[in-house]
């Protein structure tokens, strides 16, 4: 009994597929690939015939990807990234003369960790492109596991066996308040969770980022928080606190990086809650020389970072 030979898509077919998926038009894809529209159409038809699946539904104005195309996209993009890296030459990649770094990070962390590190890396390695996926906290681990990025920088809410973490910056949950606030008394080096009772508190929305940890720790300490404002971004909590709307609960690193002299930062104790920021990678996946180089630059940047005094 004979079997049909396995179909192996060509790189040209995959490039045509990704271009059409991005641009939704044969003409635009042809312009991007510097080929004719009929050539793109033929490549897509060959790919569909070989796979035995329709990849695009034709409408009068555009091409709409089918579920099969959506399933295939990440794999096709990954293959093309690998091919592009290979064509650049191993020596150029190893010596960081060219390459690509892609990382996932939440907007809050990116606002104070990325500018210095990316600026320094760009000066040292202008041929390496850095792509930042600024994702929501609940998308962070899935971006890494799905290999949409090379690695992530953050704090996985539920790190499992699928990822490895390596500490970048040690951090704790803290309370941030104005200098004349009762919780800012000079005698207090730390503030107990129980001390938050009766004070208006600003923090992130329920279920978002650190909020489940805050609620669980407050309950463990036997205190009911008087949450008067719930925000999506810690930067909002900081200006609210600076305006006298209440004390904020957040990781200390972000408050220190903001460097507002009107605010005092006190680590929360009893219990003290660690919120270390880590380099997060998919288990079993090796990082490229470019990614390793960027992480090394980031570590130097963090070591040189001098947060404002609490």
C-alpha positions as CSV (number, residue, x, y, z in Angstrom):
1,X,0.0,0.0,0.0
2,X,1.6,3.3,-1.1
3,X,1.4,6.5,0.9
4,X,1.4,10.0,-0.4
5,X,4.7,11.8,0.2
6,X,4.8,14.1,3.2
7,X,4.3,17.8,2.3
8,X,7.1,20.1,3.2
9,X,6.3,23.8,2.8
10,X,9.0,25.9,1.2
11,X,10.4,29.1,2.8
12,X,8.9,31.2,0.0
13,X,5.4,29.7,0.6
14,X,5.7,30.4,4.3
15,X,6.8,34.0,3.7
16,X,3.9,34.5,1.3
17,X,1.5,33.0,3.9
18,X,2.7,35.3,6.7
19,X,2.7,38.4,4.5
20,X,-0.9,37.7,3.4
21,X,-2.0,37.0,6.9
22,X,-0.5,40.3,8.1
23,X,-1.7,42.5,5.2
24,X,-4.9,40.7,4.1
25,X,-4.3,41.6,0.5
26,X,-2.4,39.8,-2.3
27,X,-1.2,43.1,-3.8
28,X,0.2,44.4,-0.5
29,X,1.9,41.1,0.2
30,X,3.4,41.1,-3.3
31,X,4.8,44.6,-2.8
32,X,6.3,43.6,0.6
33,X,7.9,40.5,-0.9
34,X,9.0,42.2,-4.2
35,X,7.2,39.6,-6.3
36,X,4.1,39.7,-8.5
37,X,0.6,39.3,-7.2
38,X,0.2,36.2,-9.3
39,X,3.3,34.7,-7.7
40,X,1.9,35.2,-4.2
41,X,-1.4,33.7,-5.3
42,X,0.3,30.7,-6.7
43,X,2.4,30.2,-3.5
44,X,-0.7,30.3,-1.3
45,X,-2.5,27.9,-3.6
46,X,0.4,25.5,-3.5
47,X,0.5,25.7,0.3
48,X,-3.2,25.1,0.6
49,X,-3.1,22.1,-1.8
50,X,-0.1,20.6,0.0
51,X,-1.7,21.0,3.4
52,X,-5.1,20.0,2.3
53,X,-6.7,23.0,4.0
54,X,-8.0,26.4,3.0
55,X,-6.0,29.1,4.7
56,X,-7.9,32.2,3.5
57,X,-11.5,33.0,2.7
58,X,-11.7,35.3,-0.3
59,X,-14.0,38.3,0.0
60,X,-14.4,41.2,-2.4
61,X,-12.1,43.5,-0.4
62,X,-9.7,41.3,1.5
63,X,-8.5,37.8,2.5
64,X,-9.7,36.6,5.9
65,X,-7.6,33.9,7.6
66,X,-9.4,30.6,8.4
67,X,-9.0,28.8,11.7
68,X,-6.3,26.6,10.0
69,X,-4.3,29.8,9.2
70,X,-4.6,31.0,12.8
71,X,-3.3,27.6,14.0
72,X,-0.4,27.7,11.6
73,X,0.7,31.3,12.1
74,X,2.9,31.0,15.2
75,X,4.8,28.0,13.8
76,X,5.3,29.7,10.4
77,X,6.6,32.9,12.1
78,X,9.0,30.9,14.3
79,X,10.4,29.0,11.3
80,X,11.0,32.2,9.4
81,X,12.6,33.9,12.5
82,X,15.0,30.9,12.7
83,X,15.7,31.0,9.0
84,X,16.4,34.7,9.1
85,X,18.7,34.3,12.1
86,X,20.5,31.5,10.3
87,X,21.0,33.5,7.1
88,X,22.5,36.4,9.1
89,X,25.5,34.2,9.9
90,X,26.4,32.5,13.1
91,X,29.4,34.7,13.7
92,X,27.4,37.9,13.5
93,X,24.8,36.4,15.9
94,X,27.4,35.2,18.4
95,X,29.2,38.5,18.4
96,X,25.9,40.5,18.6
97,X,26.5,42.4,15.4
98,X,23.0,41.4,14.3
99,X,20.1,39.5,15.8
100,X,16.8,39.9,17.5
101,X,15.6,39.9,21.1
102,X,11.9,39.5,22.0
103,X,10.7,39.8,25.5
104,X,7.4,40.0,27.4
105,X,7.0,42.5,30.3
106,X,4.1,44.3,31.9
107,X,3.8,48.0,31.2
108,X,4.3,48.9,34.8
109,X,7.7,47.0,35.0
110,X,8.7,48.2,31.6
111,X,8.3,51.9,32.5
112,X,11.2,51.8,35.0
113,X,13.3,48.7,34.0
114,X,13.5,49.1,30.2
115,X,14.5,52.6,29.2
116,X,18.1,52.6,30.7
117,X,18.7,48.9,29.7
118,X,17.4,49.3,26.1
119,X,19.3,52.6,25.6
120,X,22.6,51.0,26.8
121,X,22.1,47.8,24.7
122,X,21.3,49.8,21.6
123,X,24.5,51.9,22.0
124,X,26.6,48.7,22.5
125,X,24.9,46.5,19.9
126,X,23.2,48.8,17.3
127,X,22.7,45.8,14.9
128,X,20.5,43.8,17.3
129,X,16.8,44.6,17.3
130,X,14.9,44.5,20.6
131,X,11.1,43.8,20.4
132,X,9.1,44.4,23.6
133,X,5.7,42.7,24.1
134,X,4.0,44.8,26.8
135,X,1.4,42.4,27.9
136,X,-1.2,42.2,30.7
137,X,-0.1,40.2,33.9
138,X,-2.5,37.4,33.1
139,X,-1.0,37.0,29.6
140,X,2.6,37.0,30.8
141,X,3.3,33.3,31.2
142,X,1.3,32.3,28.1
143,X,3.4,34.6,25.9
144,X,6.5,32.7,27.1
145,X,5.1,29.2,26.9
146,X,3.7,29.9,23.4
147,X,7.1,31.0,22.3
148,X,5.8,34.4,21.1
149,X,8.8,35.8,22.9
150,X,12.3,34.5,23.8
151,X,11.8,35.2,27.5
152,X,9.9,37.4,30.0
153,X,10.8,39.8,32.8
154,X,8.3,39.8,35.7
155,X,6.7,37.8,38.5
156,X,4.7,34.7,37.4
157,X,1.5,34.5,39.4
158,X,1.6,30.7,39.4
159,X,5.0,29.5,38.2
160,X,4.8,25.9,37.3
161,X,7.1,23.2,36.0
162,X,6.9,24.7,32.5
163,X,9.1,27.8,33.3
164,X,12.4,28.6,34.9
165,X,12.9,31.8,36.9
166,X,16.1,33.6,37.9
167,X,15.9,36.6,40.2
168,X,16.7,39.9,38.6
169,X,15.6,42.3,41.4
170,X,14.6,41.5,45.0
171,X,11.4,43.3,46.0
172,X,8.7,43.3,48.7
173,X,5.1,44.6,49.0
174,X,5.2,48.0,50.6
175,X,2.9,50.8,51.6
176,X,3.4,54.3,50.0
177,X,2.1,57.4,51.6
178,X,2.6,61.1,52.1
179,X,5.3,62.2,54.6
180,X,2.7,63.6,57.0
181,X,0.6,60.3,56.9
182,X,0.4,58.4,60.3
183,X,2.0,55.3,58.6
184,X,5.0,57.4,57.7
185,X,6.1,58.1,61.3
186,X,10.0,58.2,61.4
187,X,10.0,55.4,64.0
188,X,8.4,53.0,61.6
189,X,10.9,51.2,59.4
190,X,8.3,48.7,58.5
191,X,4.5,48.8,58.7
192,X,2.5,45.7,59.7
193,X,-0.4,44.7,57.5
194,X,-2.6,45.0,60.6
195,X,-1.6,48.7,60.8
196,X,-3.4,49.4,57.5
197,X,-6.8,49.0,59.1
198,X,-8.8,52.2,59.1
199,X,-6.7,54.0,56.5
200,X,-8.0,54.6,53.0
201,X,-6.1,52.3,50.6
202,X,-5.4,52.5,46.9
203,X,-4.4,49.4,45.0
204,X,-4.9,47.5,41.7
205,X,-8.2,46.0,40.6
206,X,-9.5,42.7,41.8
207,X,-7.9,39.7,40.1
208,X,-5.3,41.9,38.5
209,X,-1.6,41.3,39.0
210,X,-0.8,41.6,42.7
211,X,-4.3,42.1,44.0
212,X,-5.0,38.4,44.8
213,X,-1.8,38.3,46.9
214,X,-2.7,41.6,48.7
215,X,-6.2,40.3,49.5
216,X,-4.9,36.9,50.7
217,X,-2.2,38.5,52.9
218,X,-4.5,41.0,54.4
219,X,-7.0,38.3,55.3
220,X,-4.1,36.2,56.8
221,X,-3.2,39.2,58.9
222,X,-6.8,39.6,60.0
223,X,-7.3,43.1,58.6
224,X,-10.1,44.4,56.3
225,X,-8.6,46.9,53.9
226,X,-10.6,50.1,53.2
227,X,-10.0,50.1,49.5
228,X,-11.1,53.5,48.2
229,X,-9.7,53.4,44.7
230,X,-8.9,50.4,42.4
231,X,-6.6,51.1,39.4
232,X,-5.1,49.3,36.4
233,X,-1.7,51.0,36.6
234,X,0.5,51.6,39.6
235,X,1.5,55.0,38.1
236,X,-2.2,56.0,38.7
237,X,-2.0,54.8,42.3
238,X,1.1,56.9,42.9
239,X,-0.4,60.2,41.7
240,X,-3.5,59.5,43.7
241,X,-1.4,59.0,46.8
242,X,0.6,62.1,46.1
243,X,-2.7,64.0,45.8
244,X,-3.8,62.9,49.3
245,X,-6.4,60.3,48.2
246,X,-5.0,57.5,50.4
247,X,-2.0,55.3,50.9
248,X,-1.0,52.8,48.1
249,X,0.0,49.2,48.4
250,X,2.5,48.1,45.7
251,X,5.9,46.5,45.2
252,X,8.5,48.9,46.5
253,X,10.7,48.9,43.3
254,X,8.1,50.8,41.3
255,X,7.6,53.4,44.0
256,X,11.3,53.9,44.4
257,X,11.9,54.2,40.7
258,X,9.3,57.0,40.5
259,X,11.4,59.0,43.0
260,X,8.7,61.3,44.2
261,X,10.3,63.1,47.2
262,X,6.8,63.8,48.7
263,X,6.2,60.1,49.2
264,X,7.5,57.7,51.9
265,X,7.9,53.9,51.2
266,X,7.6,51.4,54.1
267,X,8.0,47.7,53.6
268,X,4.9,45.8,54.8
269,X,5.7,43.1,57.5
270,X,3.9,40.5,59.6
271,X,4.0,38.9,57.2
272,X,6.7,40.3,54.8
273,X,5.7,39.4,51.2
274,X,8.4,38.9,48.6
275,X,7.7,40.1,45.0
276,X,10.9,39.4,43.3
277,X,11.2,40.4,39.6
278,X,12.7,37.5,37.6
279,X,14.0,36.5,34.2
280,X,11.4,33.9,33.1
281,X,12.2,31.3,30.4
282,X,10.4,28.3,29.0
283,X,11.9,25.2,30.5
284,X,14.2,23.4,28.1
285,X,14.6,26.4,25.7
286,X,18.0,27.8,25.2
287,X,18.4,31.6,24.8
288,X,20.2,33.1,21.8
289,X,23.4,35.0,22.2
290,X,21.4,38.2,21.6
291,X,19.0,37.4,24.5
292,X,21.8,36.5,26.8
293,X,23.6,39.7,25.9
294,X,20.5,41.8,26.6
295,X,19.9,40.1,30.0
296,X,23.6,40.8,30.9
297,X,23.0,44.5,30.0
298,X,19.8,44.6,32.0
299,X,21.6,43.1,35.1
300,X,24.3,45.8,34.8
301,X,21.6,48.5,34.5
302,X,19.8,47.2,37.6
303,X,23.0,47.1,39.6
304,X,23.7,50.7,38.7
305,X,20.2,51.8,39.5
306,X,20.0,53.9,42.6
307,X,16.4,54.2,43.8
308,X,15.3,57.3,45.7
309,X,15.6,56.8,49.4
310,X,12.4,55.7,51.2
